[in-house]
Amino acid sequence: MADDEHPNVSADLIWECCRQNNSYLVKHKTAGGLQFSRDPYNLTNKHSRKYDGFVNNKAVGILPAEKSGVTLITKKTKHLNRPASNINEVTFSGQKSGPKIYKGVVNYTAKNGYRADLRQEAVARASAIHQSQQPKKETPEKKLRGAKAKAAAEKDS
């Protein structure tokens, strides 16, 4: 067996060692000790074993694309000891409709055997990013109703 197939250290041991202190951890003392994560493979930004991508061998991340759209990043399990070459990126253009992007994310993760428990979070993240890239509509001017509208109409005429 090659060294690339099996990591030297289990994911559980890595989590126990890095749980209290790692480069992605963000601690908030004022908000009751909440802990967040800046890990690009963390879909919910919660600091937990389930969502942290640097611990898991198969991890999924959703990032905004450069112009518009969504980039799906995944970890390859083949080269675990080579961080630069174990990243796979797929970009869904912003010109596609939202449901097509979400279906693409689900199909890619399902067909390549990535974790099924993270599919809903991946779609939610892609949806939030896609929605943030849409142009904002201006709020229409409020129309007067009832007695105020009648009074304004009498002033104009």
VEXGUTI-593200 format. One record per atom (N, C-alpha, C, O): residue number from 1; atom name; x, y, z. Coordinates in steps of 0.2 Angstrom, whole numbers, always signed. Atoms other than C-alpha are relative to their C-alpha. Layout:
// residues N
 dodo rovex  east north    up
  NUM    CA     X     Y     Z
...
//
This chain:
// residues 157
 dodo rovex  east north    up
    1     N    +4    -6    +0
    1    CA    +0    +0    +0
    1     C    +4    +6    +0
    1     O   +10    +6    +3
    2     N    -4    -6    +0
    2    CA    +6   +17    -4
    2     C    -2    +5    +6
    2     O    -7    +4    +9
    3     N    +1    -4    -5
    3    CA    +7   +31    +9
    3     C    -5    +5    -1
    3     O    -8    +7    +4
    4     N    +5    -5    +1
    4    CA    -5   +42    +0
    4     C    -7    -3    +1
    4     O   -12    +1    +2
    5     N    +7    +3    -1
    5    CA   -20   +30    +3
    5     C    -2    +0    +7
    5     O    -8    +2    +8
    6     N    +2    +0    -7
    6    CA   -20   +30   +22
    6     C    +4    +5    +4
    6     O   +10    +5    +3
    7     N    -4    -5    -4
    7    CA   -15   +45   +33
    7     C    +3    -4    +6
    7     O    +1    -9    +8
    8     N    -3    +2    -6
    8    CA    -3   +42   +47
    8     C    -3    +0    +6
    8     O    -2    -3   +11
    9     N    +4    -2    -6
    9    CA   -14   +49   +60
    9     C    -7    +0    -1
    9     O    -9    +3    -7
   10     N    +7    +0    +1
   10    CA   -32   +47   +62
   10     C    -3    +7    +1
   10     O    -1   +11    +4
   11     N    +4    -7    +0
   11    CA   -45   +61   +60
   11     C    -2    +2    +7
   11     O    -2    +7    +9
   12     N    +2    -2    -7
   12    CA   -51   +59   +78
   12     C    +6    +2    +4
   12     O    +5    +7    +8
   13     N    -6    -2    -4
   13    CA   -33   +61   +85
   13     C    +2    +7    -2
   13     O    +3   +11    +2
   14     N    -1    -7    +2
   14    CA   -31   +77   +74
   14     C    -5    +4    +3
   14     O    -3   +10    +6
   15     N    +5    -5    -3
   15    CA   -47   +84   +81
   15     C    +1    +1    +7
   15     O    +1    +6   +10
   16     N    -2    -1    -7
   16    CA   -42   +80   +99
   16     C    +6    +5    +1
   16     O    +6    +8    +6
   17     N    -6    -5    -1
   17    CA   -25   +89   +97
   17     C    -2    +7    -2
   17     O    +1   +12    +1
   18     N    +1    -7    +3
   18    CA   -32  +104   +87
   18     C    -6    +3    +2
   18     O    -8    +8    +0
   19     N    +7    -2    -2
   19    CA   -49  +106   +95
   19     C    +0    +7    +3
   19     O    -4   +11    +2
   20     N    +0    -6    -4
   20    CA   -44  +120  +107
   20     C    +4    +5    -3
   20     O    +3   +11    -1
   21     N    -4    -5    +3
   21    CA   -32  +129   +96
   21     C    +3    -2    -7
   21     O    +6    -7    -7
   22     N    -2    +1    +7
   22    CA   -30  +130   +77
   22     C    +0    +6    -3
   22     O    -3   +11    -1
   23     N    -1    -6    +4
   23    CA   -27  +143   +64
   23     C    -7    +2    -2
   23     O    -8    +8    -4
   24     N    +7    -2    +2
   24    CA   -46  +143   +59
   24     C    -4    +2    +5
   24     O   -10    +4    +4
   25     N    +4    +0    -5
   25    CA   -53  +144   +76
   25     C    -1    +8    +2
   25     O    +4   +12    +2
   26     N    +2    -7    -2
   26    CA   -62  +161   +81
   26     C    -4    -1    +6
   26     O    -9    -4    +6
   27     N    +4    +1    -6
   27    CA   -67  +162   +99
   27     C    -3    +7    +2
   27     O    +1   +12    +1
   28     N    +3    -6    -2
   28    CA   -79  +175  +106
   28     C    -2    -1    +7
   28     O    -6    -4    +9
   29     N    +1    +0    -8
   29    CA   -78  +178  +125
   29     C    -7    +3    +2
   29     O   -10    +1    +6
   30     N    +6    -4    -2
   30    CA   -92  +191  +125
   30     C    -7    -3    -1
   30     O   -12    -2    +2
   31     N    +6    +3    +2
   31    CA  -105  +180  +117
   31     C    -1    -7    +3
   31     O    -4   -11    +0
   32     N    +1    +7    -4
   32    CA  -105  +166  +130
   32     C    +5    -5    -2
   32     O    +3   -11    -1
   33     N    -5    +5    +2
   33    CA   -90  +158  +123
   33     C    -1    -4    -6
   33     O    +1    -9    -7
   34     N    +2    +3    +7
   34    CA   -96  +154  +105
   34     C    +7    -1    -3
   34     O   +11    +4    -3
   35     N    -6    +1    +4
   35    CA   -83  +147   +94
   35     C    -2    -1    -7
   35     O    -6    -5    -9
   36     N    +1    +0    +7
   36    CA   -83  +149   +75
   36     C    +6    -3    -4
   36     O   +12    -3    -1
   37     N    -5    +3    +4
   37    CA   -72  +142   +61
   37     C    +1    +4    -6
   37     O    -4    +5    -9
   38     N    -1    -3    +6
   38    CA   -64  +151   +46
   38     C    +2    -5    -5
   38     O    +5    -3   -11
   39     N    -2    +6    +4
   39    CA   -60  +134   +38
   39     C    -4    +1    -7
   39     O   -10    +1    -7
   40     N    +4    +0    +6
   40    CA   -64  +135   +19
   40     C    -4    -6    -2
   40     O    -9    -5    -6
   41     N    +4    +6    +1
   41    CA   -71  +118   +20
   41     C    -6    -1    +5
   41     O    -9    -6    +5
   42     N    +6    +0    -5
   42    CA   -83  +122   +34
   42     C    -6    +4    -3
   42     O    -5   +10    -4
   43     N    +6    -3    +3
   43    CA  -100  +125   +27
   43     C    -4    +4    +4
   43     O    -8    +9    +2
   44     N    +4    -4    -4
   44    CA  -108  +132   +42
   44     C    +4    +5    +5
   44     O    +1    +9    +8
   45     N    -5    -4    -4
   45    CA   -93  +141   +50
   45     C    -1    -2    +8
   45     O    +1    +3   +12
   46     N    +0    +2    -7
   46    CA   -97  +132   +67
   46     C    +6    -5    +1
   46     O    +8    -9    -3
   47     N    -6    +4    -2
   47    CA   -82  +125   +76
   47     C    -2    -7    +3
   47     O    -4    -7    +9
   48     N    +2    +7    -3
   48    CA   -87  +106   +78
   48     C    +4    -5    -5
   48     O    +6    -4   -10
   49     N    -4    +5    +3
   49    CA   -79   +90   +73
   49     C    -4    -2    -7
   49     O    -1    -4   -12
   50     N    +4    +1    +6
   50    CA   -93   +87   +60
   50     C    +1    +4    -6
   50     O    +2    +2   -11
   51     N    +0    -5    +6
   51    CA   -91  +103   +50
   51     C    +7    +2    -2
   51     O    +8    +4    -7
   52     N    -7    -2    +2
   52    CA   -72  +106   +51
   52     C    +3    -4    -5
   52     O    +3   -11    -5
   53     N    -3    +4    +5
   53    CA   -64  +101   +35
   53     C    +7    -2    +0
   53     O    +9    -7    -3
   54     N    -7    +2    -1
   54    CA   -46  +101   +40
   54     C    +1    -7    +3
   54     O    +6   -10    +2
   55     N    +0    +6    -3
   55    CA   -50   +86   +50
   55     C    -2    -6    -4
   55     O    +1   -12    -4
   56     N    +3    +6    +4
   56    CA   -60   +75   +38
   56     C    +3    -1    -6
   56     O    +6    +4    -9
   57     N    -3    +2    +7
   57    CA   -53   +66   +23
   57     C    -4    +2    -6
   57     O    -1    +5   -11
   58     N    +5    -2    +6
   58    CA   -68   +70   +12
   58     C    -4    +6    +3
   58     O    -8    +6    +7
   59     N    +3    -6    -2
   59    CA   -73   +88   +14
   59     C    -2    +4    -6
   59     O    +0    +3   -11
   60     N    +3    -4    +5
   60    CA   -84  +100    +4
   60     C    +0    +7    +2
   60     O    -1    +9    +8
   61     N    +1    -7    -1
   61    CA   -83  +119    +3
   61     C    -3    +4    -5
   61     O    -2    +2   -11
   62     N    +4    -4    +5
   62    CA   -93  +132    -6
   62     C    +3    +7    +1
   62     O    +3   +10    +6
   63     N    -2    -7    +0
   63    CA   -85  +149   -10
   63     C    -3    +4    -6
   63     O    -5    +1   -11
   64     N    +2    -3    +5
   64    CA   -90  +163   -21
   64     C    +5    +0    -6
   64     O   +11    +0    -5
   65     N    -4    +0    +6
   65    CA   -83  +163   -39
   65     C    +3    +7    -1
   65     O    +0   +12    +2
   66     N    -3    -6    +1
   66    CA   -72  +177   -45
   66     C    -5    +6    -3
   66     O    -6   +11    +0
   67     N    +5    -5    +3
   67    CA   -85  +186   -56
   67     C    -7    -1    +3
   67     O    -9    +4    +6
   68     N    +6    +2    -3
   68    CA  -101  +178   -51
   68     C    -1    -7    -1
   68     O    +2   -11    -5
   69     N    +1    +7    +0
   69    CA  -107  +161   -47
   69     C    +3    -3    +6
   69     O    +4    +1   +11
   70     N    -2    +4    -6
   70    CA  -101  +148   -35
   70     C    +5    -5    -2
   70     O    +5    -8    -7
   71     N    -5    +4    +1
   71    CA   -86  +138   -33
   71     C    +0    -6    +5
   71     O    +0    -4   +11
   72     N    +1    +6    -4
   72    CA   -87  +120   -26
   72     C    +7    -2    +1
   72     O   +10    -4    -4
   73     N    -7    +2    -1
   73    CA   -70  +115   -18
   73     C    -1    -7    +4
   73     O    -5    -7    +9
   74     N    +1    +6    -4
   74    CA   -68   +97   -12
   74     C    +8    -3    +1
   74     O   +12    -1    -3
   75     N    -7    +3    -2
   75    CA   -53   +87    -4
   75     C    +0    -7    -4
   75     O    -5   -11    -3
   76     N    -2    +7    +3
   76    CA   -46   +72   -14
   76     C    +2    -4    +5
   76     O    +6    -2   +10
   77     N    -3    +5    -5
   77    CA   -43   +57    -4
   77     C    +6    -3    -2
   77     O    +9    -7    +2
   78     N    -6    +4    +3
   78    CA   -29   +51   -15
   78     C    +7    +3    +3
   78     O   +11    -1    +5
   79     N    -7    -3    -3
   79    CA   -15   +63    -9
   79     C    -1    +4    +6
   79     O    -1   +10    +6
   80     N    +2    -3    -6
   80    CA   -19   +67    +9
   80     C    +6    +4    +3
   80     O    +6    +9    +6
   81     N    -6    -3    -3
   81    CA    -1   +71   +13
   81     C    +3    +6    -5
   81     O    +8    +9    -3
   82     N    -2    -6    +5
   82    CA    +0   +84    -2
   82     C    -5    +5    +0
   82     O   -10    +5    -4
   83     N    +5    -5    +0
   83    CA   -10   +99    +3
   83     C    -2    +4    -6
   83     O    -7    +6    -8
   84     N    +1    -4    +6
   84    CA    -7  +108   -13
   84     C    -4    -4    -6
   84     O    -7    -1   -10
   85     N    +3    +4    +6
   85    CA   -13   +94   -25
   85     C    -6    -4    +2
   85     O    -8    -8    -2
   86     N    +6    +4    -2
   86    CA   -28   +87   -15
   86     C    -6    +4    +0
   86     O   -11    +3    +3
   87     N    +5    -4    +0
   87    CA   -39  +101   -19
   87     C    -3    +0    -7
   87     O    +0    -1   -12
   88     N    +4    +0    +6
   88    CA   -53  +100   -33
   88     C    -5    +5    +0
   88     O    -9    +6    +5
   89     N    +4    -6    +1
   89    CA   -62  +115   -39
   89     C    -5    -1    -6
   89     O    -3    -2   -11
   90     N    +5    +0    +5
   90    CA   -78  +116   -49
   90     C    -4    +6    +0
   90     O    -6    +8    +6
   91     N    +4    -7    +0
   91    CA   -86  +133   -54
   91     C    -6    -1    -4
   91     O    -7    -3    -9
   92     N    +6    -1    +3
   92    CA  -104  +135   -57
   92     C    -1    +7    -2
   92     O    -1   +11    +3
   93     N    +1    -7    +2
   93    CA  -107  +151   -67
   93     C    -6    +3    +3
   93     O   -11    +0    +4
   94     N    +5    -4    -3
   94    CA  -118  +165   -61
   94     C    -6    +1    -5
   94     O   -11    +3    -3
   95     N    +6    +0    +5
   95    CA  -128  +164   -77
   95     C    -5    -5    +0
   95     O   -10    -5    -3
   96     N    +5    +6    +0
   96    CA  -136  +148   -73
   96     C    -5    +2    +6
   96     O    -4    +7   +10
   97     N    +5    -2    -5
   97    CA  -152  +149   -63
   97     C    +2    -4    +7
   97     O    +6    -8    +7
   98     N    -1    +3    -7
   98    CA  -152  +145   -44
   98     C    -1    -7    +1
   98     O    +4   -11    +3
   99     N    +1    +7    +0
   99    CA  -160  +128   -45
   99     C    +5    -4    -4
   99     O    +7   -10    -2
  100     N    -5    +4    +4
  100    CA  -147  +122   -58
  100     C    +6    +0    +4
  100     O   +10    -5    +4
  101     N    -6    +0    -4
  101    CA  -133  +127   -47
  101     C    +0    -5    +6
  101     O    +4    -8    +7
  102     N    +1    +5    -6
  102    CA  -140  +118   -32
  102     C    +0    -7    -2
  102     O    +3   -11    +1
  103     N    +0    +7    +2
  103    CA  -143  +103   -42
  103     C    +7    -3    -2
  103     O    +8    -8    -1
  104     N    -6    +2    +2
  104    CA  -126  +103   -49
  104     C    +5    -1    +6
  104     O    +9    -6    +6
  105     N    -3    +1    -6
  105    CA  -119  +104   -31
  105     C    -2    -7    +3
  105     O    +3   -10    +5
  106     N    +2    +6    -3
  106    CA  -129   +90   -25
  106     C    +2    -6    -5
  106     O    +4   -11    -2
  107     N    -3    +5    +4
  107    CA  -125   +79   -40
  107     C    +7    -1    +0
  107     O    +9    -7    +0
  108     N    -7    +1    -1
  108    CA  -107   +82   -39
  108     C    +2    -3    +6
  108     O    +6    -8    +6
  109     N    -2    +3    -6
  109    CA  -106   +78   -21
  109     C    -2    -7    +1
  109     O    +1   -12    +4
  110     N    +3    +6    +0
  110    CA  -117   +63   -23
  110     C    +4    -5    -4
  110     O    +5   -11    -2
  111     N    -3    +5    +5
  111    CA  -109   +55   -38
  111     C    +8    -2    +2
  111     O   +10    -7    +0
  112     N    -7    +1    -1
  112    CA   -91   +57   -31
  112     C    +0    -3    +8
  112     O    +6    -3   +10
  113     N    +0    +4    -6
  113    CA   -96   +49   -14
  113     C    +2    +5    +6
  113     O    +5    +2   +11
  114     N    -2    -4    -6
  114    CA   -94   +64    -3
  114     C    -6    +0    +5
  114     O   -11    -3    +4
  115     N    +4    +2    -6
  115    CA  -103   +65   +14
  115     C    -7    +3    -2
  115     O    -8    +9    -3
  116     N    +7    -2    +1
  116    CA  -122   +65   +12
  116     C    -3    +4    +5
  116     O    -8    +8    +4
  117     N    +3    -4    -6
  117    CA  -125   +73   +29
  117     C    +2    +8    -1
  117     O    -1   +12    +2
  118     N    -2    -7    +1
  118    CA  -117   +89   +22
  118     C    -3    +3    -7
  118     O    -2    +9    -8
  119     N    +3    -3    +6
  119    CA  -127   +91    +6
  119     C    -5    +6    +1
  119     O    -5   +11    -3
  120     N    +5    -6    -1
  120    CA  -141  +102   +13
  120     C    +4    +6    +2
  120     O    +2   +11    +0
  121     N    -4    -6    -2
  121    CA  -128  +113   +21
  121     C    +3    +3    -6
  121     O    +4    +9    -6
  122     N    -3    -2    +6
  122    CA  -119  +114    +4
  122     C    -5    +4    -4
  122     O    -3    +9    -7
  123     N    +5    -3    +4
  123    CA  -135  +119    -5
  123     C    -2    +7    +4
  123     O    -3   +12    +0
  124     N    +2    -6    -4
  124    CA  -139  +132    +9
  124     C    +5    +5    -1
  124     O    +4   +11    -2
  125     N    -5    -5    +1
  125    CA  -122  +140    +7
  125     C    +0    +2    -7
  125     O    +1    +8    -8
  126     N    +0    -2    +7
  126    CA  -123  +140   -12
  126     C    -6    +5    -1
  126     O    -5   +10    -5
  127     N    +6    -4    +1
  127    CA  -140  +148   -11
  127     C    +1    +7    +3
  127     O    +0   +12    +0
  128     N    -2    -7    -3
  128    CA  -134  +162    +1
  128     C    +5    +4    -4
  128     O    +4   +10    -5
  129     N    -5    -4    +4
  129    CA  -119  +166   -10
  129     C    -3    +2    -6
  129     O    -2    +8    -8
  130     N    +3    -2    +7
  130    CA  -129  +166   -26
  130     C    -5    +5    +1
  130     O    -6   +10    -3
  131     N    +5    -6    -1
  131    CA  -143  +177   -18
  131     C    +4    +6    +2
  131     O    +2   +12    +0
  132     N    -4    -6    -2
  132    CA  -129  +189   -11
  132     C    +3    +3    -7
  132     O    +4    +9    -7
  133     N    -3    -3    +6
  133    CA  -123  +191   -29
  133     C    -5    +3    -5
  133     O    -4    +6   -10
  134     N    +5    -3    +4
  134    CA  -140  +196   -36
  134     C    +0    +8    +1
  134     O    +1   +10    +7
  135     N    +1    -7    -1
  135    CA  -143  +215   -39
  135     C    -6    +2    +4
  135     O   -11    -2    +4
  136     N    +5    -2    -4
  136    CA  -153  +223   -26
  136     C    -5    +5    -3
  136     O    -3    +9    -7
  137     N    +6    -4    +3
  137    CA  -170  +230   -31
  137     C    -1    +6    +5
  137     O    -1    +6   +11
  138     N    +1    -6    -4
  138    CA  -174  +248   -26
  138     C    -7    -1    +3
  138     O   -12    -4    +0
  139     N    +6    +1    -3
  139    CA  -188  +249   -14
  139     C    -5    +5    -3
  139     O    -3   +11    -4
  140     N    +5    -5    +3
  140    CA  -204  +257   -22
  140     C    -2    +5    +5
  140     O    -2    +4   +11
  141     N    +2    -6    -5
  141    CA  -210  +274   -15
  141     C    -7    -2    +3
  141     O   -11    -5    -1
  142     N    +6    +2    -3
  142    CA  -224  +271    -3
  142     C    -6    +5    -2
  142     O    -5   +11    -2
  143     N    +6    -4    +2
  143    CA  -241  +276    -8
  143     C    -4    +2    +6
  143     O    -5    -2   +11
  144     N    +5    -1    -5
  144    CA  -253  +285    +3
  144     C    -7    -3    -1
  144     O    -9    -4    -6
  145     N    +6    +4    +1
  145    CA  -269  +276    +7
  145     C    -5    +4    +5
  145     O    -3    +7   +10
  146     N    +5    -3    -5
  146    CA  -285  +282   +15
  146     C    -1    +7    +0
  146     O    -1   +11    -5
  147     N    +1    -7    -1
  147    CA  -288  +299   +22
  147     C    +6    +4    -2
  147     O    +5   +10    -5
  148     N    -6    -4    +2
  148    CA  -270  +305   +19
  148     C    +0    +0    -8
  148     O    +2    +5   -10
  149     N    +0    +0    +8
  149    CA  -272  +300    +0
  149     C    -5    +5    -2
  149     O    -3    +9    -7
  150     N    +5    -5    +2
  150    CA  -288  +310    -1
  150     C    +2    +7    +1
  150     O    +1   +12    -3
  151     N    -2    -7    -2
  151    CA  -280  +325    +8
  151     C    +6    +2    -5
  151     O    +6    +8    -7
  152     N    -5    -2    +5
  152    CA  -265  +325    -4
  152     C    -3    +1    -7
  152     O    +0    +5   -10
  153     N    +3    -1    +6
  153    CA  -276  +323   -19
  153     C    -3    +7    -1
  153     O    -3   +10    -6
  154     N    +3    -7    +0
  154    CA  -286  +339   -14
  154     C    +5    +5    +0
  154     O    +4   +11    -3
  155     N    -5    -6    +0
  155    CA  -270  +349   -11
  155     C    +3    +1    -7
  155     O    +4    +6   -10
  156     N    -2    +0    +7
  156    CA  -264  +344   -29
  156     C    -5    +4    -5
  156     O    -3    +7    -9
  157     N    +5    -2    +4
  157    CA  -280  +349   -37
  157     C    -3    +7    +2
  157     O    -7   +10    -2
//
